[in-house]
Amino acid sequence: MENNNDAQYYQQPEPTWNNDAPSSNAGDGNATAALVTGILGVVCCGPCAVAAIILSITAKNKGTSKSGFATAGLILGIIGCVIWLIGIIMNIVNPIDYSQYFG
Protein backbone atom coordinates (compact mmCIF):
# COMPACT_ATOMS: atom_id res chain seq x y z
CA MET A 1 0.00 0.00 0.00
CA GLU A 2 1.33 3.27 -1.05
CA ASN A 3 0.69 6.43 0.85
CA ASN A 4 -0.83 8.70 -1.76
CA ASN A 5 -0.22 12.25 -0.53
CA ASP A 6 -0.88 13.66 -3.98
CA ALA A 7 -4.59 12.78 -3.87
CA GLN A 8 -6.88 15.74 -4.09
CA TYR A 9 -9.81 15.77 -1.76
CA TYR A 10 -13.12 17.38 -2.52
CA GLN A 11 -13.44 20.68 -0.74
CA GLN A 12 -16.88 22.11 -0.07
CA PRO A 13 -17.52 25.59 -1.39
CA GLU A 14 -17.73 28.46 1.04
CA PRO A 15 -21.30 29.09 2.23
CA THR A 16 -22.96 32.25 1.03
CA TRP A 17 -24.92 34.17 3.59
CA ASN A 18 -27.75 36.51 2.81
CA ASN A 19 -27.23 39.43 5.14
CA ASP A 20 -29.66 41.68 3.36
CA ALA A 21 -32.53 43.19 5.27
CA PRO A 22 -36.00 41.79 4.64
CA SER A 23 -37.83 43.35 1.76
CA SER A 24 -40.64 44.77 3.88
CA ASN A 25 -40.43 48.28 5.26
CA ALA A 26 -39.87 48.95 8.94
CA GLY A 27 -43.26 50.54 9.54
CA ASP A 28 -45.46 47.89 7.90
CA GLY A 29 -46.15 46.08 11.18
CA ASN A 30 -46.98 49.31 12.94
CA ALA A 31 -49.33 50.32 10.12
CA THR A 32 -51.24 47.04 10.36
CA ALA A 33 -51.35 47.28 14.16
CA ALA A 34 -52.62 50.87 13.86
CA LEU A 35 -55.48 49.75 11.65
CA VAL A 36 -56.45 46.88 13.98
CA THR A 37 -56.29 48.99 17.14
CA GLY A 38 -58.17 51.80 15.37
CA ILE A 39 -61.03 49.43 14.58
CA LEU A 40 -61.02 48.16 18.17
CA GLY A 41 -60.93 51.74 19.44
CA VAL A 42 -64.08 52.67 17.52
CA VAL A 43 -65.97 49.46 18.28
CA CYS A 44 -65.26 48.69 21.90
CA CYS A 45 -62.25 50.15 23.68
CA GLY A 46 -61.20 53.79 23.97
CA PRO A 47 -57.55 53.26 24.98
CA CYS A 48 -57.04 51.25 21.79
CA ALA A 49 -57.84 54.43 19.87
CA VAL A 50 -54.96 56.21 21.59
CA ALA A 51 -52.68 53.29 20.70
CA ALA A 52 -53.87 53.51 17.08
CA ILE A 53 -52.87 57.16 16.88
CA ILE A 54 -49.42 56.45 18.33
CA LEU A 55 -48.83 53.43 16.09
CA SER A 56 -49.93 55.23 12.94
CA ILE A 57 -47.63 58.16 13.63
CA THR A 58 -44.66 55.86 14.24
CA ALA A 59 -45.47 53.89 11.08
CA LYS A 60 -45.50 57.06 9.01
CA ASN A 61 -42.22 58.22 10.59
CA LYS A 62 -40.49 54.89 9.91
CA GLY A 63 -41.73 54.77 6.35
CA THR A 64 -44.17 52.15 5.18
CA SER A 65 -45.53 50.70 2.00
CA LYS A 66 -48.89 50.41 3.76
CA SER A 67 -49.51 54.13 4.17
CA GLY A 68 -53.25 53.58 3.63
CA PHE A 69 -53.36 51.31 6.68
CA ALA A 70 -51.53 53.93 8.75
CA THR A 71 -53.84 56.72 7.56
CA ALA A 72 -56.96 54.64 8.24
CA GLY A 73 -55.61 53.76 11.69
CA LEU A 74 -55.01 57.44 12.42
CA ILE A 75 -58.51 58.45 11.32
CA LEU A 76 -60.16 55.60 13.23
CA GLY A 77 -58.04 56.42 16.27
CA ILE A 78 -59.19 60.04 16.21
CA ILE A 79 -62.83 58.98 15.79
CA GLY A 80 -62.46 56.47 18.64
CA CYS A 81 -60.97 59.12 20.93
CA VAL A 82 -63.81 61.53 20.14
CA ILE A 83 -66.43 58.85 20.89
CA TRP A 84 -64.59 57.93 24.08
CA LEU A 85 -64.44 61.56 25.24
CA ILE A 86 -68.14 62.08 24.45
CA GLY A 87 -68.93 59.02 26.56
CA ILE A 88 -66.86 60.34 29.46
CA ILE A 89 -68.49 63.77 29.26
CA MET A 90 -71.98 62.24 29.09
CA ASN A 91 -71.21 60.12 32.14
CA ILE A 92 -70.02 63.16 34.09
CA VAL A 93 -72.99 65.33 33.07
CA ASN A 94 -75.66 62.68 33.55
CA PRO A 95 -74.39 59.82 35.72
CA ILE A 96 -76.39 56.62 35.81
CA ASP A 97 -77.93 55.76 39.17
CA TYR A 98 -77.38 52.02 39.47
CA SER A 99 -79.19 51.77 42.81
CA GLN A 100 -82.52 51.46 41.01
CA TYR A 101 -81.24 48.34 39.25
CA PHE A 102 -79.47 46.66 42.16
CA GLY A 103 -81.77 47.36 45.00
N, C-alpha and C positions, 0 to 999 in steps of 0.2 A: 504494500500500500504506500502510495506516494502521498506526501503532504502537498496538496495543491494550493499554494498561497496566491497563485495568480488568478484564482477563480473570482469572478465578479458576482457580487450578491445584489439582489434586487433591493433598491432603496426606495422607500415610499416617498411620494412627493410631499412637499411642505403643505400643511393645511392652509387654506385661505379663509380668513375670517371676515365676516361682514360687519364692520363697525359703524355702518351708516345708521343714522337715526331713522326711526319708523317714518313712513310716508305721511302719516296723519299730522295735523297741526297740533300745537300744544293746547289750544283752547277748545278743541272739539268736545272733550269730555265735560268741560265746564258749561259749554253751550247746551249740550243735551241735558245736563243736570239742571240748568236754569229753566229749561222748558218744562221739565217734569215737576220741579218744585213750584214753578209758576202756576201750573194747572192745579196742583194740590193747594196752593195758597188761595186760589179763587174758590175752589170747591169746598174745602173743609178746614184749613188750618192757616191762620193768619201769620204766624212766624215763618212758615214756608215761603210766604210772599217776600219777606225781607231777605231770606236766603236766595230767592230767585233773582232779586235785584243785585245782590252782591256777586253771585255767580255769573250773571250776564255781563256785568261790568268787567270782571276779571277775564272772561272769555274774549271780550272785545279788545282788551288791552294786550292779551297774549297773542292775538291773531288767530282766526279760525276760518275754516272753509264753510262752517255752518253758521254764518252770520244771521241767517233767518231764524234759526233756533234761539240764538242769543237775543235777538230783537223781540221775538215773541215772548221769551221768558221775562224780559224787562217790562214789556207792556202788561203781561199778566201779573207780574209782581207788583206793579204800581196799582193795577185794578184791585188786586187782593188786599193791598195795604189800605186803600180807600174804603173798601167794604169792611175791613177789620176795624178801622177807626170809626166808621159810622156805627158799627155795632157797639163799640165801647161807649161812644157818646150817647147813644140811645139807652144803654143800660144805666148810665149815670143820670140822665135826665128823667127817665121813667123806670125805676128799678122794679123788678118783679117781686111780689110778695108771695113767697113760697109757703107761708104758714096756712094759707087757705087750701093748699093741696095736701099738706102733710100734717094737718091736725092742729 
